[in-house]
């Protein structure tokens, strides 16, 4: 797994319209695992794919 760079305002990528996910693939599962690792390192309780520069409608969160 990998820690992904989190982009912040005023980065214009945050204004991109994210695309729907058609199917959950192994590649997306790896992305979501990396997003979780990034979220815990930040630290935070949620992270959207667009925050790591990927314009897909994916959100990970841990509310425990």
PDB file of N, H, CA, C and O in Angstrom:
ATOM      1  N   UNK A   1       0.844  -1.184   0.000  1.00  0.00           N
ATOM      2  CA  UNK A   1       0.000   0.000   0.000  1.00  0.00           C
ATOM      3  C   UNK A   1       0.881   1.236   0.000  1.00  0.00           C
ATOM      4  O   UNK A   1       2.075   1.175   0.295  1.00  0.00           O
ATOM      5  N   UNK A   2       0.261   2.364  -0.339  1.00  0.00           N
ATOM      6  H   UNK A   2      -0.708   2.414  -0.579  1.00  0.00           H
ATOM      7  CA  UNK A   2       1.034   3.591  -0.491  1.00  0.00           C
ATOM      8  C   UNK A   2       0.271   4.789   0.056  1.00  0.00           C
ATOM      9  O   UNK A   2      -0.957   4.850  -0.002  1.00  0.00           O
ATOM     10  N   UNK A   3       1.027   5.731   0.583  1.00  0.00           N
ATOM     11  H   UNK A   3       2.025   5.682   0.630  1.00  0.00           H
ATOM     12  CA  UNK A   3       0.454   7.004   1.009  1.00  0.00           C
ATOM     13  C   UNK A   3       0.381   7.894  -0.237  1.00  0.00           C
ATOM     14  O   UNK A   3       1.385   8.113  -0.915  1.00  0.00           O
ATOM     15  N   UNK A   4      -0.806   8.398  -0.524  1.00  0.00           N
ATOM     16  H   UNK A   4      -1.622   8.220   0.027  1.00  0.00           H
ATOM     17  CA  UNK A   4      -1.011   9.239  -1.703  1.00  0.00           C
ATOM     18  C   UNK A   4      -0.927  10.717  -1.311  1.00  0.00           C
ATOM     19  O   UNK A   4      -1.292  11.078  -0.192  1.00  0.00           O
ATOM     20  N   UNK A   5      -0.455  11.567  -2.210  1.00  0.00           N
ATOM     21  H   UNK A   5      -0.158  11.275  -3.119  1.00  0.00           H
ATOM     22  CA  UNK A   5      -0.426  13.004  -1.896  1.00  0.00           C
ATOM     23  C   UNK A   5      -1.846  13.577  -1.916  1.00  0.00           C
ATOM     24  O   UNK A   5      -2.608  13.335  -2.852  1.00  0.00           O
ATOM     25  N   UNK A   6      -2.190  14.331  -0.881  1.00  0.00           N
ATOM     26  H   UNK A   6      -1.572  14.527  -0.120  1.00  0.00           H
ATOM     27  CA  UNK A   6      -3.503  14.973  -0.795  1.00  0.00           C
ATOM     28  C   UNK A   6      -3.388  16.369  -1.386  1.00  0.00           C
ATOM     29  O   UNK A   6      -2.516  17.152  -1.010  1.00  0.00           O
ATOM     30  N   UNK A   7      -4.286  16.664  -2.319  1.00  0.00           N
ATOM     31  H   UNK A   7      -4.995  16.028  -2.624  1.00  0.00           H
ATOM     32  CA  UNK A   7      -4.273  18.001  -2.918  1.00  0.00           C
ATOM     33  C   UNK A   7      -5.191  18.923  -2.120  1.00  0.00           C
ATOM     34  O   UNK A   7      -6.172  18.474  -1.526  1.00  0.00           O
ATOM     35  N   UNK A   8      -4.871  20.188  -2.112  1.00  0.00           N
ATOM     36  H   UNK A   8      -4.074  20.553  -2.595  1.00  0.00           H
ATOM     37  CA  UNK A   8      -5.622  21.165  -1.315  1.00  0.00           C
ATOM     38  C   UNK A   8      -6.013  22.361  -2.170  1.00  0.00           C
ATOM     39  O   UNK A   8      -5.456  22.581  -3.246  1.00  0.00           O
ATOM     40  N   UNK A   9      -6.971  23.124  -1.679  1.00  0.00           N
ATOM     41  H   UNK A   9      -7.423  22.945  -0.805  1.00  0.00           H
ATOM     42  CA  UNK A   9      -7.384  24.372  -2.324  1.00  0.00           C
ATOM     43  C   UNK A   9      -6.167  25.262  -2.394  1.00  0.00           C
ATOM     44  O   UNK A   9      -5.456  25.357  -1.394  1.00  0.00           O
ATOM     45  N   UNK A  10      -5.875  25.914  -3.484  1.00  0.00           N
ATOM     46  H   UNK A  10      -6.453  25.837  -4.297  1.00  0.00           H
ATOM     47  CA  UNK A  10      -6.729  26.226  -4.634  1.00  0.00           C
ATOM     48  C   UNK A  10      -6.518  25.317  -5.833  1.00  0.00           C
ATOM     49  O   UNK A  10      -6.791  25.745  -6.955  1.00  0.00           O
ATOM     50  N   UNK A  11      -6.052  24.094  -5.663  1.00  0.00           N
ATOM     51  H   UNK A  11      -5.831  23.746  -4.752  1.00  0.00           H
ATOM     52  CA  UNK A  11      -5.820  23.176  -6.777  1.00  0.00           C
ATOM     53  C   UNK A  11      -7.107  22.999  -7.586  1.00  0.00           C
ATOM     54  O   UNK A  11      -8.134  22.589  -7.044  1.00  0.00           O
ATOM     55  N   UNK A  12      -7.050  23.302  -8.861  1.00  0.00           N
ATOM     56  H   UNK A  12      -6.216  23.635  -9.302  1.00  0.00           H
ATOM     57  CA  UNK A  12      -8.227  23.265  -9.736  1.00  0.00           C
ATOM     58  C   UNK A  12      -8.777  21.854  -9.941  1.00  0.00           C
ATOM     59  O   UNK A  12      -9.936  21.700 -10.325  1.00  0.00           O
ATOM     60  N   UNK A  13      -7.973  20.830  -9.694  1.00  0.00           N
ATOM     61  H   UNK A  13      -7.031  20.955  -9.382  1.00  0.00           H
ATOM     62  CA  UNK A  13      -8.478  19.452  -9.833  1.00  0.00           C
ATOM     63  C   UNK A  13      -9.627  19.181  -8.875  1.00  0.00           C
ATOM     64  O   UNK A  13     -10.458  18.311  -9.135  1.00  0.00           O
ATOM     65  N   UNK A  14      -9.683  19.918  -7.768  1.00  0.00           N
ATOM     66  H   UNK A  14      -9.007  20.625  -7.556  1.00  0.00           H
ATOM     67  CA  UNK A  14     -10.768  19.726  -6.808  1.00  0.00           C
ATOM     68  C   UNK A  14     -12.115  20.171  -7.379  1.00  0.00           C
ATOM     69  O   UNK A  14     -13.161  19.803  -6.844  1.00  0.00           O
ATOM     70  N   UNK A  15     -12.102  20.943  -8.437  1.00  0.00           N
ATOM     71  H   UNK A  15     -11.252  21.242  -8.871  1.00  0.00           H
ATOM     72  CA  UNK A  15     -13.338  21.408  -9.077  1.00  0.00           C
ATOM     73  C   UNK A  15     -13.793  20.494 -10.218  1.00  0.00           C
ATOM     74  O   UNK A  15     -14.853  20.713 -10.805  1.00  0.00           O
ATOM     75  N   UNK A  16     -12.998  19.479 -10.529  1.00  0.00           N
ATOM     76  H   UNK A  16     -12.137  19.302 -10.052  1.00  0.00           H
ATOM     77  CA  UNK A  16     -13.370  18.545 -11.601  1.00  0.00           C
ATOM     78  C   UNK A  16     -14.615  17.761 -11.216  1.00  0.00           C
ATOM     79  O   UNK A  16     -14.836  17.451 -10.045  1.00  0.00           O
ATOM     80  N   UNK A  17     -15.424  17.445 -12.220  1.00  0.00           N
ATOM     81  H   UNK A  17     -15.244  17.696 -13.171  1.00  0.00           H
ATOM     82  CA  UNK A  17     -16.585  16.591 -11.981  1.00  0.00           C
ATOM     83  C   UNK A  17     -16.112  15.139 -12.004  1.00  0.00           C
ATOM     84  O   UNK A  17     -15.543  14.676 -12.993  1.00  0.00           O
ATOM     85  N   UNK A  18     -16.352  14.437 -10.917  1.00  0.00           N
ATOM     86  H   UNK A  18     -16.814  14.813 -10.114  1.00  0.00           H
ATOM     87  CA  UNK A  18     -15.922  13.042 -10.820  1.00  0.00           C
ATOM     88  C   UNK A  18     -16.867  12.130 -11.592  1.00  0.00           C
ATOM     89  O   UNK A  18     -18.070  12.377 -11.680  1.00  0.00           O
ATOM     90  N   UNK A  19     -16.289  11.074 -12.147  1.00  0.00           N
ATOM     91  H   UNK A  19     -15.312  10.874 -12.076  1.00  0.00           H
ATOM     92  CA  UNK A  19     -17.057  10.131 -12.953  1.00  0.00           C
ATOM     93  C   UNK A  19     -17.562   8.982 -12.075  1.00  0.00           C
ATOM     94  O   UNK A  19     -16.889   8.579 -11.127  1.00  0.00           O
ATOM     95  N   UNK A  20     -18.752   8.458 -12.397  1.00  0.00           N
ATOM     96  H   UNK A  20     -19.298   8.786 -13.168  1.00  0.00           H
ATOM     97  CA  UNK A  20     -19.264   7.310 -11.645  1.00  0.00           C
ATOM     98  C   UNK A  20     -18.379   6.076 -11.839  1.00  0.00           C
ATOM     99  O   UNK A  20     -17.686   5.942 -12.847  1.00  0.00           O
ATOM    100  N   UNK A  21     -18.420   5.202 -10.873  1.00  0.00           N
ATOM    101  H   UNK A  21     -18.984   5.311 -10.054  1.00  0.00           H
ATOM    102  CA  UNK A  21     -17.682   3.937 -10.945  1.00  0.00           C
ATOM    103  C   UNK A  21     -18.643   2.894 -11.516  1.00  0.00           C
ATOM    104  O   UNK A  21     -19.713   2.651 -10.958  1.00  0.00           O
ATOM    105  N   UNK A  22     -18.251   2.287 -12.625  1.00  0.00           N
ATOM    106  H   UNK A  22     -17.381   2.485 -13.078  1.00  0.00           H
ATOM    107  CA  UNK A  22     -19.104   1.294 -13.286  1.00  0.00           C
ATOM    108  C   UNK A  22     -19.032  -0.065 -12.598  1.00  0.00           C
ATOM    109  O   UNK A  22     -20.046  -0.747 -12.451  1.00  0.00           O
ATOM    110  N   UNK A  23     -17.828  -0.457 -12.176  1.00  0.00           N
ATOM    111  H   UNK A  23     -17.004   0.096 -12.296  1.00  0.00           H
ATOM    112  CA  UNK A  23     -17.635  -1.753 -11.516  1.00  0.00           C
ATOM    113  C   UNK A  23     -16.433  -1.654 -10.592  1.00  0.00           C
ATOM    114  O   UNK A  23     -15.483  -0.918 -10.857  1.00  0.00           O
ATOM    115  N   UNK A  24     -16.491  -2.403  -9.511  1.00  0.00           N
ATOM    116  H   UNK A  24     -17.263  -3.001  -9.296  1.00  0.00           H
ATOM    117  CA  UNK A  24     -15.364  -2.431  -8.575  1.00  0.00           C
ATOM    118  C   UNK A  24     -14.384  -3.495  -9.057  1.00  0.00           C
ATOM    119  O   UNK A  24     -14.690  -4.687  -9.082  1.00  0.00           O
ATOM    120  N   UNK A  25     -13.211  -3.035  -9.435  1.00  0.00           N
ATOM    121  H   UNK A  25     -12.962  -2.067  -9.415  1.00  0.00           H
ATOM    122  CA  UNK A  25     -12.168  -3.915  -9.960  1.00  0.00           C
ATOM    123  C   UNK A  25     -11.061  -4.076  -8.921  1.00  0.00           C
ATOM    124  O   UNK A  25     -11.050  -3.391  -7.899  1.00  0.00           O
ATOM    125  N   UNK A  26     -10.138  -4.982  -9.195  1.00  0.00           N
ATOM    126  H   UNK A  26     -10.147  -5.539 -10.025  1.00  0.00           H
ATOM    127  CA  UNK A  26      -8.988  -5.143  -8.304  1.00  0.00           C
ATOM    128  C   UNK A  26      -8.178  -3.853  -8.234  1.00  0.00           C
ATOM    129  O   UNK A  26      -7.650  -3.498  -7.180  1.00  0.00           O
ATOM    130  N   UNK A  27      -8.082  -3.151  -9.368  1.00  0.00           N
ATOM    131  H   UNK A  27      -8.510  -3.439 -10.224  1.00  0.00           H
ATOM    132  CA  UNK A  27      -7.361  -1.875  -9.401  1.00  0.00           C
ATOM    133  C   UNK A  27      -8.023  -0.843  -8.472  1.00  0.00           C
ATOM    134  O   UNK A  27      -7.332  -0.105  -7.770  1.00  0.00           O
ATOM    135  N   UNK A  28      -9.353  -0.797  -8.475  1.00  0.00           N
ATOM    136  H   UNK A  28      -9.914  -1.397  -9.046  1.00  0.00           H
ATOM    137  CA  UNK A  28     -10.056   0.132  -7.582  1.00  0.00           C
ATOM    138  C   UNK A  28      -9.915  -0.285  -6.126  1.00  0.00           C
ATOM    139  O   UNK A  28      -9.831   0.569  -5.243  1.00  0.00           O
ATOM    140  N   UNK A  29      -9.888  -1.578  -5.866  1.00  0.00           N
ATOM    141  H   UNK A  29      -9.956  -2.272  -6.582  1.00  0.00           H
ATOM    142  CA  UNK A  29      -9.697  -2.046  -4.485  1.00  0.00           C
ATOM    143  C   UNK A  29      -8.330  -1.601  -3.951  1.00  0.00           C
ATOM    144  O   UNK A  29      -8.213  -1.200  -2.793  1.00  0.00           O
ATOM    145  N   UNK A  30      -7.305  -1.675  -4.795  1.00  0.00           N
ATOM    146  H   UNK A  30      -7.399  -2.001  -5.735  1.00  0.00           H
ATOM    147  CA  UNK A  30      -5.970  -1.207  -4.395  1.00  0.00           C
ATOM    148  C   UNK A  30      -6.017   0.295  -4.129  1.00  0.00           C
ATOM    149  O   UNK A  30      -5.457   0.768  -3.140  1.00  0.00           O
ATOM    150  N   UNK A  31      -6.683   1.047  -5.008  1.00  0.00           N
ATOM    151  H   UNK A  31      -7.138   0.663  -5.812  1.00  0.00           H
ATOM    152  CA  UNK A  31      -6.824   2.492  -4.811  1.00  0.00           C
ATOM    153  C   UNK A  31      -7.505   2.785  -3.482  1.00  0.00           C
ATOM    154  O   UNK A  31      -7.045   3.642  -2.729  1.00  0.00           O
ATOM    155  N   UNK A  32      -8.597   2.084  -3.185  1.00  0.00           N
ATOM    156  H   UNK A  32      -8.971   1.388  -3.797  1.00  0.00           H
ATOM    157  CA  UNK A  32      -9.325   2.323  -1.935  1.00  0.00           C
ATOM    158  C   UNK A  32      -8.470   1.963  -0.718  1.00  0.00           C
ATOM    159  O   UNK A  32      -8.519   2.664   0.293  1.00  0.00           O
ATOM    160  N   UNK A  33      -7.692   0.887  -0.797  1.00  0.00           N
ATOM    161  H   UNK A  33      -7.652   0.317  -1.618  1.00  0.00           H
ATOM    162  CA  UNK A  33      -6.766   0.549   0.294  1.00  0.00           C
ATOM    163  C   UNK A  33      -5.741   1.663   0.493  1.00  0.00           C
ATOM    164  O   UNK A  33      -5.442   2.048   1.624  1.00  0.00           O
ATOM    165  N   UNK A  34      -5.206   2.176  -0.616  1.00  0.00           N
ATOM    166  H   UNK A  34      -5.449   1.863  -1.534  1.00  0.00           H
ATOM    167  CA  UNK A  34      -4.245   3.281  -0.523  1.00  0.00           C
ATOM    168  C   UNK A  34      -4.895   4.541   0.037  1.00  0.00           C
ATOM    169  O   UNK A  34      -4.275   5.277   0.805  1.00  0.00           O
ATOM    170  N   UNK A  35      -6.140   4.785  -0.347  1.00  0.00           N
ATOM    171  H   UNK A  35      -6.643   4.187  -0.971  1.00  0.00           H
ATOM    172  CA  UNK A  35      -6.856   5.945   0.191  1.00  0.00           C
ATOM    173  C   UNK A  35      -7.074   5.807   1.694  1.00  0.00           C
ATOM    174  O   UNK A  35      -6.940   6.782   2.433  1.00  0.00           O
ATOM    175  N   UNK A  36      -7.410   4.600   2.150  1.00  0.00           N
ATOM    176  H   UNK A  36      -7.519   3.807   1.550  1.00  0.00           H
ATOM    177  CA  UNK A  36      -7.579   4.386   3.598  1.00  0.00           C
ATOM    178  C   UNK A  36      -6.263   4.629   4.335  1.00  0.00           C
ATOM    179  O   UNK A  36      -6.243   5.292   5.372  1.00  0.00           O
ATOM    180  N   UNK A  37      -5.185   4.103   3.809  1.00  0.00           N
ATOM    181  H   UNK A  37      -5.201   3.565   2.966  1.00  0.00           H
ATOM    182  CA  UNK A  37      -3.884   4.310   4.444  1.00  0.00           C
ATOM    183  C   UNK A  37      -3.538   5.799   4.484  1.00  0.00           C
ATOM    184  O   UNK A  37      -3.022   6.296   5.485  1.00  0.00           O
ATOM    185  N   UNK A  38      -3.822   6.496   3.404  1.00  0.00           N
ATOM    186  H   UNK A  38      -4.241   6.093   2.591  1.00  0.00           H
ATOM    187  CA  UNK A  38      -3.581   7.940   3.342  1.00  0.00           C
ATOM    188  C   UNK A  38      -4.441   8.673   4.363  1.00  0.00           C
ATOM    189  O   UNK A  38      -3.960   9.570   5.055  1.00  0.00           O
ATOM    190  N   UNK A  39      -5.706   8.292   4.458  1.00  0.00           N
ATOM    191  H   UNK A  39      -6.097   7.563   3.896  1.00  0.00           H
ATOM    192  CA  UNK A  39      -6.639   8.923   5.398  1.00  0.00           C
ATOM    193  C   UNK A  39      -6.160   8.753   6.840  1.00  0.00           C
ATOM    194  O   UNK A  39      -6.183   9.707   7.617  1.00  0.00           O
ATOM    195  N   UNK A  40      -5.728   7.549   7.198  1.00  0.00           N
ATOM    196  H   UNK A  40      -5.709   6.774   6.566  1.00  0.00           H
ATOM    197  CA  UNK A  40      -5.254   7.308   8.566  1.00  0.00           C
ATOM    198  C   UNK A  40      -3.980   8.093   8.859  1.00  0.00           C
ATOM    199  O   UNK A  40      -3.787   8.564   9.980  1.00  0.00           O
ATOM    200  N   UNK A  41      -3.113   8.237   7.863  1.00  0.00           N
ATOM    201  H   UNK A  41      -3.270   7.855   6.953  1.00  0.00           H
ATOM    202  CA  UNK A  41      -1.864   8.974   8.036  1.00  0.00           C
ATOM    203  C   UNK A  41      -2.114  10.465   8.196  1.00  0.00           C
ATOM    204  O   UNK A  41      -1.329  11.155   8.846  1.00  0.00           O
ATOM    205  N   UNK A  42      -3.209  10.979   7.606  1.00  0.00           N
ATOM    206  H   UNK A  42      -3.847  10.418   7.078  1.00  0.00           H
ATOM    207  CA  UNK A  42      -3.474  12.431   7.538  1.00  0.00           C
ATOM    208  C   UNK A  42      -3.605  13.136   8.885  1.00  0.00           C
ATOM    209  O   UNK A  42      -3.023  14.220   8.935  1.00  0.00           O
ATOM    210  N   UNK A  43      -4.202  12.778   9.908  1.00  0.00           N
ATOM    211  H   UNK A  43      -4.675  11.898   9.868  1.00  0.00           H
ATOM    212  CA  UNK A  43      -5.247  11.776  10.120  1.00  0.00           C
ATOM    213  C   UNK A  43      -6.613  12.360   9.769  1.00  0.00           C
ATOM    214  O   UNK A  43      -6.806  13.576   9.773  1.00  0.00           O
ATOM    215  N   UNK A  44      -7.539  11.483   9.470  1.00  0.00           N
ATOM    216  H   UNK A  44      -7.382  10.495   9.466  1.00  0.00           H
ATOM    217  CA  UNK A  44      -8.882  11.931   9.152  1.00  0.00           C
ATOM    218  C   UNK A  44      -9.870  10.800   9.302  1.00  0.00           C
ATOM    219  O   UNK A  44      -9.503   9.673   9.634  1.00  0.00           O
ATOM    220  N   UNK A  45     -11.153  11.119   9.051  1.00  0.00           N
ATOM    221  H   UNK A  45     -11.451  12.034   8.782  1.00  0.00           H
ATOM    222  CA  UNK A  45     -12.188  10.087   9.137  1.00  0.00           C
ATOM    223  C   UNK A  45     -12.790   9.775   7.778  1.00  0.00           C
ATOM    224  O   UNK A  45     -13.590   8.848   7.650  1.00  0.00           O
ATOM    225  N   UNK A  46     -12.407  10.549   6.754  1.00  0.00           N
ATOM    226  H   UNK A  46     -11.757  11.301   6.858  1.00  0.00           H
ATOM    227  CA  UNK A  46     -12.928  10.305   5.416  1.00  0.00           C
ATOM    228  C   UNK A  46     -12.030  10.936   4.365  1.00  0.00           C
ATOM    229  O   UNK A  46     -11.306  11.893   4.639  1.00  0.00           O
ATOM    230  N   UNK A  47     -12.090  10.387   3.162  1.00  0.00           N
ATOM    231  H   UNK A  47     -12.678   9.609   2.940  1.00  0.00           H
ATOM    232  CA  UNK A  47     -11.279  10.899   2.064  1.00  0.00           C
ATOM    233  C   UNK A  47     -11.968  10.555   0.752  1.00  0.00           C
ATOM    234  O   UNK A  47     -12.372   9.412   0.536  1.00  0.00           O
ATOM    235  N   UNK A  48     -12.102  11.551  -0.128  1.00  0.00           N
ATOM    236  H   UNK A  48     -11.775  12.480   0.047  1.00  0.00           H
ATOM    237  CA  UNK A  48     -12.672  11.346  -1.450  1.00  0.00           C
ATOM    238  C   UNK A  48     -11.540  11.174  -2.458  1.00  0.00           C
ATOM    239  O   UNK A  48     -10.451  11.724  -2.288  1.00  0.00           O
ATOM    240  N   UNK A  49     -11.811  10.414  -3.497  1.00  0.00           N
ATOM    241  H   UNK A  49     -12.695   9.968  -3.635  1.00  0.00           H
ATOM    242  CA  UNK A  49     -10.785  10.162  -4.513  1.00  0.00           C
ATOM    243  C   UNK A  49     -10.278  11.454  -5.138  1.00  0.00           C
ATOM    244  O   UNK A  49      -9.094  11.557  -5.459  1.00  0.00           O
ATOM    245  N   UNK A  50     -11.149  12.438  -5.315  1.00  0.00           N
ATOM    246  H   UNK A  50     -12.110  12.355  -5.054  1.00  0.00           H
ATOM    247  CA  UNK A  50     -10.716  13.693  -5.927  1.00  0.00           C
ATOM    248  C   UNK A  50      -9.664  14.394  -5.057  1.00  0.00           C
ATOM    249  O   UNK A  50      -8.859  15.170  -5.574  1.00  0.00           O
ATOM    250  N   UNK A  51      -9.662  14.135  -3.770  1.00  0.00           N
ATOM    251  H   UNK A  51     -10.316  13.505  -3.351  1.00  0.00           H
ATOM    252  CA  UNK A  51      -8.673  14.747  -2.877  1.00  0.00           C
ATOM    253  C   UNK A  51      -7.275  14.183  -3.086  1.00  0.00           C
ATOM    254  O   UNK A  51      -6.290  14.763  -2.628  1.00  0.00           O
ATOM    255  N   UNK A  52      -7.192  13.059  -3.775  1.00  0.00           N
ATOM    256  H   UNK A  52      -7.992  12.589  -4.147  1.00  0.00           H
ATOM    257  CA  UNK A  52      -5.883  12.508  -4.131  1.00  0.00           C
ATOM    258  C   UNK A  52      -5.679  12.583  -5.647  1.00  0.00           C
ATOM    259  O   UNK A  52      -4.836  11.885  -6.208  1.00  0.00           O
ATOM    260  N   UNK A  53      -6.470  13.445  -6.297  1.00  0.00           N
ATOM    261  H   UNK A  53      -7.155  14.013  -5.840  1.00  0.00           H
ATOM    262  CA  UNK A  53      -6.283  13.729  -7.711  1.00  0.00           C
ATOM    263  C   UNK A  53      -6.911  12.745  -8.673  1.00  0.00           C
ATOM    264  O   UNK A  53      -6.548  12.714  -9.849  1.00  0.00           O
ATOM    265  N   UNK A  54      -7.858  11.931  -8.190  1.00  0.00           N
ATOM    266  H   UNK A  54      -8.153  11.957  -7.235  1.00  0.00           H
ATOM    267  CA  UNK A  54      -8.512  10.936  -9.048  1.00  0.00           C
ATOM    268  C   UNK A  54      -9.992  11.280  -9.139  1.00  0.00           C
ATOM    269  O   UNK A  54     -10.711  11.233  -8.141  1.00  0.00           O
ATOM    270  N   UNK A  55     -10.438  11.624 -10.331  1.00  0.00           N
ATOM    271  H   UNK A  55      -9.854  11.663 -11.142  1.00  0.00           H
ATOM    272  CA  UNK A  55     -11.814  12.092 -10.536  1.00  0.00           C
ATOM    273  C   UNK A  55     -12.787  10.939 -10.711  1.00  0.00           C
ATOM    274  O   UNK A  55     -13.389  10.777 -11.772  1.00  0.00           O
ATOM    275  N   UNK A  56     -12.936  10.139  -9.662  1.00  0.00           N
ATOM    276  H   UNK A  56     -12.447  10.271  -8.800  1.00  0.00           H
ATOM    277  CA  UNK A  56     -13.927   9.051  -9.629  1.00  0.00           C
ATOM    278  C   UNK A  56     -14.750   9.222  -8.365  1.00  0.00           C
ATOM    279  O   UNK A  56     -14.258   9.729  -7.357  1.00  0.00           O
ATOM    280  N   UNK A  57     -15.991   8.800  -8.422  1.00  0.00           N
ATOM    281  H   UNK A  57     -16.391   8.388  -9.241  1.00  0.00           H
ATOM    282  CA  UNK A  57     -16.898   8.946  -7.275  1.00  0.00           C
ATOM    283  C   UNK A  57     -16.640   7.830  -6.260  1.00  0.00           C
ATOM    284  O   UNK A  57     -17.388   6.857  -6.168  1.00  0.00           O
ATOM    285  N   UNK A  58     -15.570   8.005  -5.515  1.00  0.00           N
ATOM    286  H   UNK A  58     -14.962   8.796  -5.590  1.00  0.00           H
ATOM    287  CA  UNK A  58     -15.167   7.045  -4.482  1.00  0.00           C
ATOM    288  C   UNK A  58     -14.897   7.816  -3.203  1.00  0.00           C
ATOM    289  O   UNK A  58     -14.227   8.849  -3.212  1.00  0.00           O
ATOM    290  N   UNK A  59     -15.426   7.300  -2.106  1.00  0.00           N
ATOM    291  H   UNK A  59     -15.970   6.461  -2.099  1.00  0.00           H
ATOM    292  CA  UNK A  59     -15.179   7.883  -0.786  1.00  0.00           C
ATOM    293  C   UNK A  59     -14.863   6.735   0.161  1.00  0.00           C
ATOM    294  O   UNK A  59     -15.523   5.696   0.134  1.00  0.00           O
ATOM    295  N   UNK A  60     -13.856   6.929   0.994  1.00  0.00           N
ATOM    296  H   UNK A  60     -13.320   7.773   1.017  1.00  0.00           H
ATOM    297  CA  UNK A  60     -13.579   5.974   2.069  1.00  0.00           C
ATOM    298  C   UNK A  60     -13.751   6.717   3.383  1.00  0.00           C
ATOM    299  O   UNK A  60     -13.458   7.908   3.485  1.00  0.00           O
ATOM    300  N   UNK A  61     -14.234   5.987   4.391  1.00  0.00           N
ATOM    301  H   UNK A  61     -14.472   5.019   4.308  1.00  0.00           H
ATOM    302  CA  UNK A  61     -14.377   6.623   5.710  1.00  0.00           C
ATOM    303  C   UNK A  61     -14.355   5.574   6.807  1.00  0.00           C
ATOM    304  O   UNK A  61     -14.637   4.395   6.590  1.00  0.00           O
ATOM    305  N   UNK A  62     -14.007   6.056   7.998  1.00  0.00           N
ATOM    306  H   UNK A  62     -13.778   7.013   8.174  1.00  0.00           H
ATOM    307  CA  UNK A  62     -13.979   5.215   9.184  1.00  0.00           C
ATOM    308  C   UNK A  62     -14.590   6.037  10.305  1.00  0.00           C
ATOM    309  O   UNK A  62     -13.975   6.984  10.795  1.00  0.00           O
ATOM    310  N   UNK A  63     -15.798   5.677  10.709  1.00  0.00           N
ATOM    311  H   UNK A  63     -16.298   4.908  10.311  1.00  0.00           H
ATOM    312  CA  UNK A  63     -16.488   6.442  11.742  1.00  0.00           C
ATOM    313  C   UNK A  63     -16.464   5.759  13.109  1.00  0.00           C
ATOM    314  O   UNK A  63     -17.217   6.119  14.013  1.00  0.00           O
ATOM    315  N   UNK A  64     -15.578   4.764  13.238  1.00  0.00           N
ATOM    316  H   UNK A  64     -14.966   4.471  12.504  1.00  0.00           H
ATOM    317  CA  UNK A  64     -15.501   4.057  14.527  1.00  0.00           C
ATOM    318  C   UNK A  64     -14.808   4.880  15.584  1.00  0.00           C
ATOM    319  O   UNK A  64     -14.663   4.430  16.721  1.00  0.00           O
TER     320      UNK A  64
END
